[in-house]
Amino acid sequence: MKPITIAIDGNAASGKGTLAKRLAAVLGMAHMDTGSLYRLAALRLMEEGGDPADEASAVAAATALSRSYRPEDSDNPDIRTDTVGQATSRISAIPAVRAQILELQRNFAMQPPALPGGRAPRGAILDGRDIGTVVCPDADIKFFVTASPETRAARRHKELQSKGISVTYDAVLADMRERDARDAGRSTAPMKPASDAIMLDTSAMTVDEVLAFALGKVREKTGLMPTE
């Protein structure tokens, strides 16, 4: 039976990652945080002493990642450093790297890896910014998760403060709005809802309410029920 694919797109700090992880856990599905992939490739490149400006080295790192990727790799805190972030911005602009990462994402959706303990997954959930429009346009169900800029800025500000990072709410809000503009205005795969995506505004919802809403839609669309 063809594995079920759930695509979850949305703005930064909208709650899409939290929803994707919780859905995957209760539905028995594999989860891919696609936003981490370029960072993982950049980290691999740096660990091997490669130059982010060298296309061949960058493509080799992305290719190696596609062969060894595990969902838990996305939890590596090393990919969140500024140095890795700078390298990421360079290699993500290389078309051949983007093609390799796109192939990795599609292969994950078609052949999701085994879950912890060796359990067979019922499908795959991918979250990002162009999953429903570019990566998996034929996904069984698509969500586009959003929230007001003010709500998302407050969430990110709280997260940064918890990590001991000193930054003002106004600065986070300004950065959030600039990022939204870049995501929506870029020429390659601009962030926008798929025409058949289910819109989900989390501004006034708790994480449990968001999960309950999504589970209801998944059940309506696919018949899939929680395993827990």
N, C-alpha and C positions, 0 to 999 in steps of 0.2 A: 504494500500500500504506500502511495506517495506521502511523504511526511508533510504535515501541515506547516505552513509558514505564516508567521505573524510579523508584520512590519510596523515599527513604531518610530515615527519621526517627531521632531519638535524643537523648540527653542532651547537655548542653554538655560539650565535651572528650572525647566518647566515641570520636571518630575518624570520625564520619559525613562530615564535609566532606572529609577526606583521601581516604576511600574513594570518595566521589562524583566527585572530580576525577580520580582514577586510573582509575576505571571508564570515565568519559567519554573519557579519552585513549586507552585501549586498545580500546574498543569503537566509537570513531568517533561519539560522541553529543554533543549539546549539553548543557551543564551550567548549572543555575541554583542559586545560593546564595540561597535564599529569605530567609534571616535578614538579608541585607543590604538588602532592598528598602525597608523603612520608613526605614532610615538614609539611603538614597539619596534618597528623597522628602524627608526632612527637610533634607538638605544642599541640594537644589535650592531648597526653600522659603527657606532662609536666604540663599542666594546671590542670590535675587531680592528680598530685603528683606522677606519676608513674616513674619507673626506666627503661630507654632505654635498659638496659642490661637484663631485665626480659622479657622473651619471651611471657609469658601469658599476661602481661600488654600491650606489644606492639601489639599483635594480637587483643586484646580487643579494643585498640584505633583505629586500622585500620578498624575493623568491625563496630565500631560506626561511623567512617567517611563514610563508604560505605552506611550507612543508612540515613545520614543527609547531604551529600555533595550537595553544590550548586555551580555553576560555579563562582559566585562572590566571593566565599571564597578564590579563588586563588589570589585575589588582596589584601589580608590582609598583610600589611607590616611586621607584627610580624613573619611571617614565614621566613623572609630573614635574621634574626639575626644569629650571629655566634653560639650562644648557641643552637638554633634550628637546625642549620646546623650540628653541632656535633652529636646531638641526631639522626638526619636523617640518617647520615652515619652508625649508629649502627643498627637502626631498619630495614633499607633497605636491610641488609644482612641476615635477618631472612626469610627463605623460606615461612613460613606460612603467614607472612606479605605480601610478594610479591604476593602470591597466592590471597590474599584478595584484594589487589590493582588491580591485573589483572582482577578479576571478576568485580570490580567496573567499570573499563574502558570499558569492553565488554558490561556490562549492560547499560552504558551510550550510547554506540553506537546503541544498539538495541532498547532502549526506551529513546530517548533524552527528557530532561525536557522541560516544557513550556518556551517560551521566555518571556521577560519582557512585562507586560500587559496581560499575559495569552495567547498570540498567540501560535498557534501550530507550532512547528518547522518542517522544510522540511527534516530534517536529522541531522546528527552530524558531526562536524569537530574535530578531535583529533590531537594535535601536541605533538611530543616527539622524542624519539630516536629508538623505535622499534615498532611503530604503524603498519606500513605496513608489517612487517615481522613476528611479534608475536601477537600483540594485535588484530589487524583486518586484517588478511591476505587476507580476501575476500572483502576488501573495494572496493567501486565502482570506485574510482580513488585515486591514490597515487602520492605524490610528495616527492622528496628528495631535500631539499634546502641546498645549500652550498655557500661558498664564500672563497676566498683565506684567509689563516691565517692572513696575514697582514691587509686585509680589516676588518676582524672580530675583530682583536685586536684593530684597530683604533676605531671601533664602541664601543667596550666595554670600552676602555680607556676614550672616550668622556663621556660615560654614568657614569662612576665612578667619573670623575672630576665634573660632574654636581651635584653629590651627596655630593661633598666636600671631597671625598676620595682621598688622595694623593698617587699616584702610577705612576711608569714610564711606558711608552709605551713598552719598552723592557721587563719589568717584566710581563706585561699583555700578550705579544706575547709568551713568554716562557711558561707561564701557559696555554695558549690556545693550544699550541702544545702538552704539556704533557697531557692535558685533551683529546685531539683528540686520542692520542695513547692509553690511558686507555679505552676510549669508543670503539675503534675498536678492542682492544686486549682482552677485558674481555671474560671469558668463558661462562657467561650467557647472552644471547641476545645481542651479540656484535652489535654495530651500523654499519649498512651497508644498501645500497639501496635495496629495494625489486626488484626482477628481472623485474617486470612490472611497476616500479616507473618512473615517469617523472622527469628527472633531471633538476634542476633549479639553475643556478649559478647567484647569485645576486651581484657579485663583482662590476660590472659596471652598475647596474640598479638602478633606483629610486624606491621608494616604490610604486608609481603609476604604473610604468612599470611592476613591479612584479605582482601586482594585476591584471592588464589587461591581462598579459600572462596566469596567472592561471585561470581567468574567461573564457578565450577562450578555454582552455583545458577542463575545467569542462563542458562547453556547448557542445563541440565536443563529449565528452565521455558519458554524462548523459542527455543532452538536457536541463539541468537546467539553467534558466535565472535569472538575478538579480531581486529582488523584488522592488528595489528602482528605 
